Amino acid sequence: MDEKEKAIKRFREWEKYALEDEQIIMLALGEDGPPNQICLHSEQMAEKYLKGYLAFHKNIPLKTHQMEQLLRECEKYDPTFLELKEDAIRLDGFYIEARYPGDIIDFSLGDAREGYKSAKRIKEFVLSKI
């Protein structure tokens, strides 16, 4: 197996899990299902695509859920990742807030749809770079 094939294999390992998140999102959106969970899985989907991109470049992905931090790591390989900053910021707000009760407001289906759009933009951007 040559280096390019190894790189693609590393990316595909992350993509597999991102696609599972997307499948859950699609099922939940089809049922107008729980917005908090759609938001969480949107963040997770995008996070896994960014980590997959880093793995593609032999960079061991950071053990973080901070989208902006992952985006900065991706920018080291391709400065055009900066184009995703707005989407990363939107999704960053979903990781903790969508998982735990407390003083945090519940997300709406509109928030969930916007989060999924951001995750899809990140997915399509990363795929265009692999």
Secondary structure, DSSP 4 states (H G I P E B T S, - for coil): --HHHHHHHHHHHHHHHHHHHHHHHHHHHHTT--HHHHHHHHHHHHHHHHHHHHHHTTPPPPS---HHHHHHHHHTT-GGGGGGHHHHHHHHTTTTTTT--SSSPPPPHHHHHHHHHHHHHHHHHHHHH-
